[in-house]
Amino acid sequence: MTFAVAALLALSATTHAHEAEHTAVSFTFSRDGTFDVRVANDPNWLLLRLESFLAMESGSTTARAAGRPNGRDRDARLRALAAVFIDRIVIWVDGREVRPESAEYVPPAPQGAADGQQPLAAYRLRGRVPAGASTLRWYYGMVADAYPLSVARADGRIDKEWIVTGDAWSRTLDLAGQFAAPSPWAVAREYATLGYVSVLPRGAGFVLFVLGLLLLRLERAPIVRQVAAFTVAHSAALWVVALGGVTAPAWAVGSAIALSVAYVAIENLATRTVKPWRVALVAVFGLAHGAALGNAFAAVPAPLARWTTALTAFNVGVEIAELTVLALASLGALMLHGMAAGRTSSIGSG
């Protein structure tokens, strides 16, 4: 039943696709590498197509009511389907996909166009490509008919192409030479900040693990050994993953980080001495934390000409965040120790 409904929806969408797609795609690039893509279509056709894809993905056996919704309901529904729309397009830059950071639905203009045509709705996609980006390919997986594609470069040049069949890739379009090359200092500042926020506040597992290392014994030598092993391990894994030497699936990394936090918590409750194997396990778990950091770095493509600077700065930002955690935890421990000592002194004098 599920497959029958999905097939009917897809068949209906295909039939309507040739009636009223009216597709038009336009890219606009800025000097800083940001882009704005406007993908325009007939709004009724667009809703029908997105609903069919949603039904297939969710396995829904309930078709939506027949007939077209009014304009307000249609636009509200299309606004809610923005995330589904993003999965129907591909922006391919220098051999890798660049996902839009946001998708905004733009409803059609009020009726009454001078040419008598149905006003088009659009999805407006925004994102960023690396400053050194040189090639672009575009794919729009919902359409069947030919449509125009235009690319307005940051240097004023406009490239145009006619996609002869809707379900086809564009040719390779030139992006080179239009973006301002960021200075080494600007790249270092951006990626040091990114490294810092990857730990504080985004790296809850990293923070909990470091705190667990401190809580076993508040003595300098054991803490230094554990923190040093953890730092060397997560830094090494960060570089290996960022260089593409190892692929680290997010689910596996997340599970390993959760296990690392559970391990230090349980061992801290079970013993007050640093066992011989603890430093080795800290280093092993440090590899998992480093892999997570490598994925975080890779998620924000660095300029190719400044890649080493970016990764070095990211690593420095991570270490500054780690030192921040250690400093705040040490300060908290000293304050608690002072309060306890003061309470003991007052009890003794009483």
DAHUVEN-V38915 format. One record per backbone hydrogen bond with DSSP energy under -1.0 kcal/mol. CO is the residue of the C=O (numbers start at 1). NH is the residue of the N-H. Records with the same first field share a line. If there is no record, write none. Layout:
BEGIN
CO = NH ; NH
END
This chain:
BEGIN
1 = 5
2 = 6
3 = 7
4 = 8
5 = 9
6 = 10
7 = 11
8 = 12
9 = 13
10 = 14
11 = 15
12 = 16
13 = 17
16 = 19 ; 20
21 = 42
24 = 40
25 = 150
26 = 38
27 = 152
28 = 36
30 = 33
31 = 180
33 = 129
34 = 30
35 = 127
36 = 28
37 = 125
38 = 26
39 = 123
40 = 24
41 = 121
42 = 46
43 = 47
44 = 48
45 = 49
46 = 50
47 = 51
48 = 52
49 = 53
50 = 54
51 = 55
52 = 56
53 = 57
54 = 58
55 = 59 ; 60
70 = 74
71 = 75
72 = 76
73 = 77
74 = 78
75 = 79
76 = 80
79 = 82
81 = 85
82 = 86
85 = 88
86 = 89
88 = 141
90 = 139
91 = 98
92 = 137
93 = 96
96 = 93
102 = 126
104 = 124
106 = 122
113 = 116
121 = 41
122 = 106
123 = 39
124 = 104
125 = 37
126 = 101 ; 102
127 = 35
130 = 133
134 = 175 ; 176
136 = 173
137 = 92
138 = 170
139 = 90
144 = 166
147 = 163
148 = 25
149 = 161
150 = 27
151 = 159
152 = 29
153 = 156
157 = 153
159 = 151
161 = 149
163 = 147
166 = 168
173 = 136
175 = 178
183 = 187
184 = 188
185 = 189
186 = 190
187 = 191
188 = 192
189 = 193
190 = 194
191 = 195
192 = 196
193 = 197
194 = 198
196 = 199 ; 200
197 = 202
202 = 204
203 = 207
204 = 208
205 = 209
206 = 210
207 = 211
208 = 212
209 = 213
210 = 214
211 = 215
217 = 219
219 = 223
220 = 224
221 = 225
222 = 226
223 = 227
224 = 228
225 = 229
226 = 230
227 = 231
228 = 232
229 = 233
230 = 234
231 = 235
232 = 236
233 = 237
234 = 238
235 = 239
236 = 240
237 = 241
238 = 242
239 = 243
240 = 245
241 = 244
249 = 253
250 = 254
251 = 255
252 = 256
253 = 257
254 = 258
255 = 259
256 = 260
257 = 261
258 = 262
259 = 263
260 = 264
261 = 265
262 = 266
263 = 267
264 = 268
265 = 269
266 = 270
267 = 271
275 = 278
277 = 281
278 = 282
279 = 283
280 = 284
281 = 285
282 = 286
283 = 287
285 = 289
286 = 290
287 = 291
288 = 292
289 = 293
290 = 294
291 = 295
292 = 296
293 = 297
294 = 298
295 = 299
297 = 300
303 = 306
304 = 307
306 = 310
307 = 311
308 = 312
309 = 313
310 = 314
311 = 315
312 = 316
313 = 317
314 = 318
315 = 319
316 = 320
317 = 321
318 = 322
319 = 323
320 = 324
321 = 325
322 = 326
323 = 327
324 = 328
325 = 329
326 = 330
327 = 331
328 = 332
329 = 333
330 = 334
331 = 335
332 = 336
333 = 337
334 = 338
335 = 339
336 = 340
337 = 341
338 = 342
339 = 343
340 = 344
341 = 345
342 = 346
343 = 347
344 = 348
345 = 349
346 = 350
END
